[in-house]
Amino acid sequence: MINLNLVPPQKKQEIRLMQIYIIIKNLIILILFLAIAAAITLLLTKMFLQNHFNNIVEQTTLTPRYANIFNKDFKEFNAQLKAVKEIQKDHFYWTNFFVKFSKLIPDGLALNNLIINNNKILLTGSAKLRDQLLVLKNNLESSELFSNVEIPLENLLKKEGVDFNIKADINLSQF
C-alpha cells in the first residue's frame, strides 16, 4: 500500500508542534491532578495527625490533673490516718481498768460515785464496817493501779455505816 501525504511541509511542522503541545498539555494536566491528589492526601494526613496529637495532649494533661486529685486525696487520707493514730496512742483501755478495780472492792462496800479526771480518781460510797473501808484502802495502796491513796480522817472515825471519800492517782502506765 502506498502512503501518500499531500500536506505541505509547513503544515506538517505545525501538526507535529501541535501534537507535542497536546502531549505537554496532557502531561501538565496529569502532573497537576497528581499534585492535587497528593495535596489532598497530605491535608487528610495532617488532619489525622493533628487530631491524634490533640488526643495525646489531652490525655497527658488529664493525667497530671488526676494525679493531683489523687495526691490530694492521699494527703488527706494520710492526715486523717495520722490523727487516728494520735488518738489511739492516747487511748486508754478502761475495761481492763474496771475489771482490775472491781477485784479490789471488798464485799459489804457500796460505791455511790466514781469520778475520773485525767489520772485522778475520786470514790464516794458507804461501808457497813470501818474494817471494810480499811481493806479497800489497803487494796488500793497495794495495787499497781493506784498511788497516793488519801482517805480523810473523819471517814475512819465511825465503826459502822461509814460514808467515805477516797482520792487517788491512777497509774495509766500500768495498761
Order of alpha helices (4+ residues) and beta strands (2+ residues): alpha-alpha-beta-beta-alpha-beta-beta
